[in-house]
Amino acid sequence: MGDVFMIWSLLAAASKLIIYVASFLAVGTLLFRLGLPRAGDEVADALRPLAIAATLIAIAATLFRVLVQAGRLMDDWGGMVDPNIVMISLQGPLGESTYVRLGGLALILLAALFRPVRAPATLFGAIMVAASFALTGHATREPQWLLGGLITFHLLAVAYWFGALAPLYRLTLFDGGASHAAEIADRFGRQASIIVPMLILAGGTFAYVLLGGIEPLWASDYGRVLIGKLVLVSIVLGIAALNKWRFVPALAVDAERAAPRFRRSLRYETMAFLLIFTATALLTTSFTVPVS
C-alpha cells in the first residue's frame, strides 16, 4: 500500500490541517481588525475567545506534528514519547519551522489578550506564522528565496481572507448590524479585489516554479491533487463573487431577507476553504513533487 495511506502520513496530514485552520483563523481574525478598523471593537471583543482558542489549538497541533515526525522516524508509537527521537525531529527544517511558528503564535496570543500591543504583535506574529511554512517542505527547494517569499505572502493573504469570514458572519447577528455588515463587507470586497489577484499570482507562480512547468499537473499524482485544489479555489472565487455582486448589495437594501442568505454563503465559503486546506495538507505531507 502506498505511503499516502500509511498511518504516519495520515497523522501528519491531519496535524497539518489543524495547524492551517487554527493558525489562519487566529491570525486572520486579528488581521481583519487591523485591516478594517471600522468593523468596531464589539465584533473584535466577541471573537476574542475564538482567536485565543484557535491560537492554543494551533500551538498544540504544531507540537503534535513534531511528535508525529518522531514516530514516523522510528515507525513506532514509542518514538513519539522518546525525548531523544523528538529532539532529532526538531533538527533541520521542521525544527526551524516549529520554533518560528510557536514564536509567531505567542505574539498572536499576546495580541488577542492585550489590546495595547495588538497592532505590532498581530503584524509580527502574522508574518512569523506565515513565514514558518516557508521553512519546511516544498518551499525549501531552489530558488528558496523566491518560493519562500511567494508562499509567505500567499499565506498572509489566505489568512486575512479566511479570517474575515467569522467577523463578517458575526456582524450580521448584532441588533441592527446587517447594514453595518454590508458596509464592512463592501470595504472588504474592495480590498479583496486587490488582494485576490496578487494571491492567485503568488500561488500560481509558486506552483509553476516548483513543478518546472504545467505538464506535471496531469502527469503525476501530485499534479492531479493540485488540479483538484485549483477547482476548489475556483469555487471559493465564485462564492466570493456572489457575495460581492449579489448578497452584499442586497444586505444593504433588505437586511432582514438578505442576512440569512449572506450567512449561508459564508458557511459554504468556509467549507470550501476547509477542503482547500485538506488538499494542501495532503500535498505537503503525503505526495512527492515530481522531478521536472
C-alpha positions in Angstrom: 0.0 0.0 0.0 1.3 3.4 -0.9 2.8 5.8 1.6 -0.2 8.1 1.2 -2.3 5.6 3.1 0.2 4.9 5.9 -0.8 5.9 9.4 2.1 8.3 9.8 1.2 10.1 6.6 -2.4 10.4 7.6 -1.4 11.7 11.1 1.0 14.2 9.5 -1.7 15.4 7.1 -4.3 15.7 9.9 -2.0 17.7 12.2 -1.0 19.9 9.3 -4.7 20.5 8.5 -5.4 21.5 12.1 -2.4 23.8 12.0 -3.6 25.5 8.9 -7.2 26.0 10.1 -6.3 27.2 13.6 -3.4 29.3 12.6 -5.1 31.1 9.8 -8.3 31.6 11.9 -6.3 33.1 14.8 -4.1 35.3 12.5 -6.9 36.3 10.2 -9.4 37.5 12.8 -6.8 39.8 14.3 -5.6 41.0 10.9 -9.2 41.8 10.0 -9.5 44.1 13.0 -6.4 46.0 11.8 -7.3 46.0 8.1 -10.9 47.1 8.8 -11.0 49.2 12.0 -14.4 50.5 11.1 -15.7 47.0 12.0 -15.5 48.2 15.6 -14.4 46.8 18.9 -17.7 45.0 19.5 -17.0 42.3 16.9 -13.4 42.1 17.9 -14.3 41.5 21.6 -16.9 38.9 20.5 -14.4 37.0 18.6 -11.5 37.3 21.1 -12.3 33.9 22.7 -12.3 32.3 19.2 -8.9 33.8 18.4 -7.5 32.7 21.7 -8.9 29.1 21.3 -7.6 28.9 17.7 -4.2 30.0 18.8 -3.9 27.4 21.6 -5.1 24.7 19.2 -2.5 25.8 16.6 0.2 25.6 19.3 -0.9 22.1 20.4 -1.2 20.9 16.7 2.3 22.3 16.0 3.8 20.3 18.9 1.8 17.2 17.9 3.2 17.5 14.4 6.7 17.1 15.9 5.7 14.1 17.8 4.2 12.5 14.7 7.5 13.1 12.9 9.3 11.4 15.8 7.0 8.4 15.5 7.5 8.4 11.7 11.3 8.3 12.0 11.1 5.2 14.2 7.9 3.8 12.5 6.8 3.1 16.1 4.5 4.8 18.5 7.2 4.8 21.1 9.1 7.3 19.1 6.5 9.9 19.9 7.5 9.9 23.5 11.2 9.2 23.2 12.9 12.5 24.1 16.0 11.7 22.0 13.9 11.0 18.9 11.8 14.1 19.5 15.0 16.2 19.7 16.2 14.6 16.4 12.9 15.5 14.8 13.5 19.1 15.8 16.8 19.3 14.0 16.7 20.7 10.5 13.8 22.4 8.7 10.9 21.0 10.8 12.5 22.4 14.0 13.2 25.8 12.5 9.6 26.0 11.2 8.3 24.9 14.6 10.2 27.4 16.6 9.3 30.3 14.3 5.6 29.3 14.3 5.4 29.0 18.0 7.0 32.4 18.4 4.5 33.9 16.0 1.6 32.2 17.7 2.8 33.5 21.1 2.7 37.0 19.6 -0.8 36.4 18.3 -1.9 35.2 21.7 -0.5 38.4 23.2 -2.3 40.5 20.6 -5.6 38.7 21.5 -5.1 39.2 25.2 -3.7 42.7 25.5 -5.1 45.5 23.4 -2.2 47.9 23.8 0.1 45.6 21.9 -2.5 44.3 19.5 -1.2 46.1 16.3 2.5 45.3 16.5 2.0 41.8 17.9 -0.5 40.9 15.2 1.7 42.2 12.4 4.9 40.5 13.6 3.1 37.4 14.7 1.2 37.0 11.4 4.5 37.4 9.4 6.2 34.8 11.6 3.4 32.3 11.3 3.2 32.6 7.5 7.0 32.5 7.1 7.2 29.4 9.3 5.5 27.4 6.5 8.3 28.6 4.1 11.0 27.0 6.3 9.9 23.4 5.6 8.5 21.2 2.8 8.3 22.3 -0.8 9.2 25.9 -0.2 12.8 24.9 0.8 13.6 23.9 -2.8 15.6 26.2 -5.0 15.2 29.0 -5.6 14.3 29.1 -1.9 14.3 32.9 -1.6 11.6 33.1 -4.3 9.5 30.2 -3.2 9.7 31.3 0.5 8.7 34.8 -0.3 5.8 33.7 -2.5 4.4 31.3 0.0 4.7 33.8 2.9 2.8 36.5 1.0 0.3 33.9 -0.3 -0.5 32.6 3.2 -0.8 36.0 4.7 -3.4 36.8 2.1 -5.1 33.5 2.7 -5.2 34.1 6.5 -6.7 37.5 6.0 -9.4 36.2 3.7 -10.2 33.1 5.7 -10.1 35.1 9.0 -12.6 37.7 7.6 -15.4 35.1 7.3 -16.1 34.8 11.0 -16.2 38.6 11.7 -18.5 39.2 8.7 -20.8 36.4 9.8 -20.9 37.7 13.4 -21.6 41.3 12.3 -24.9 40.2 10.8 -26.0 38.8 14.1 -25.8 42.0 16.1 -29.0 44.0 16.5 -29.2 46.4 13.6 -25.8 45.1 12.5 -26.8 44.0 9.0 -26.4 47.4 7.4 -23.0 47.8 9.2 -22.1 44.3 8.0 -22.9 45.4 4.4 -20.6 48.4 4.7 -17.7 46.4 6.1 -18.3 43.6 3.6 -18.2 46.1 0.8 -14.9 47.6 2.1 -13.5 44.1 2.4 -14.7 43.3 -1.2 -12.7 46.3 -2.4 -9.6 45.2 -0.6 -10.1 41.7 -1.9 -10.2 43.0 -5.5 -6.6 43.9 -5.0 -5.5 41.1 -2.7 -7.1 38.2 -4.5 -5.3 38.7 -7.9 -2.0 39.0 -6.0 -2.8 35.9 -4.0 -3.5 34.0 -7.2 -0.4 35.3 -8.9 1.8 34.3 -5.9 0.2 30.8 -5.6 0.4 30.3 -9.4 4.0 31.4 -9.7 4.9 29.2 -6.7 3.3 26.1 -8.3 4.9 26.8 -11.7 8.4 27.3 -10.3 8.0 24.3 -8.0 6.8 22.0 -10.8 9.0 23.4 -13.5 6.1 23.8 -16.0 2.5 22.7 -16.4 3.0 19.2 -17.8 3.4 17.7 -14.3 -0.1 18.9 -13.4 -1.7 16.0 -15.3 1.3 13.6 -15.4 1.7 13.0 -11.7 -0.4 12.2 -8.6 0.8 15.5 -7.0 -0.3 17.4 -10.1 -3.7 15.8 -10.1 -4.4 16.6 -6.4 -3.2 20.2 -7.2 -5.7 20.4 -10.0 -8.4 19.3 -7.5 -7.3 22.1 -5.2 -7.5 24.6 -8.0 -11.1 23.5 -8.7 -11.9 24.2 -5.1 -10.2 27.6 -5.3 -12.3 28.5 -8.3 -15.4 27.6 -6.2 -14.3 29.9 -3.4 -13.7 32.7 -6.0 -17.2 32.1 -7.4 -18.8 32.3 -3.9 -16.8 35.5 -3.2 -18.0 37.0 -6.5 -21.7 36.2 -5.5 -21.1 37.9 -2.1 -19.6 41.0 -3.7 -22.1 41.5 -6.5 -25.3 40.0 -5.1 -25.5 39.3 -1.4 -23.7 42.3 0.0 -25.7 44.8 -2.1 -28.9 43.0 -1.1 -27.8 43.2 2.6 -27.7 47.0 2.3 -31.2 47.1 0.8 -33.2 44.5 2.6 -31.2 43.3 5.6 -33.9 41.0 7.1 -34.1 38.8 4.0 -30.6 39.1 2.8 -28.7 38.4 6.0 -29.6 34.7 6.2 -28.5 34.2 2.6 -25.3 36.0 3.2 -24.5 33.9 6.3 -25.3 30.7 4.3 -22.9 31.9 1.6 -20.2 32.5 4.2 -20.7 28.9 5.5 -20.3 27.5 2.0 -17.2 29.6 1.6 -15.8 28.3 4.9 -16.4 24.7 3.9 -14.7 25.2 0.5 -11.7 26.7 2.4 -11.6 23.7 4.7 -11.4 21.4 1.6 -8.6 23.5 0.2 -6.7 23.2 3.4 -7.2 19.5 3.4 -5.8 19.2 -0.1 -2.9 21.4 0.8 -2.2 19.3 3.9 -2.1 16.1 1.8 0.1 17.7 -0.8 2.7 18.9 1.7 2.8 15.6 3.7 1.9 12.7 1.6 2.9 13.4 -2.0 6.2 13.9 -3.7 6.8 16.8 -6.0 7.6 15.4 -9.5 11.1 16.0 -10.8 10.8 18.3 -13.8 
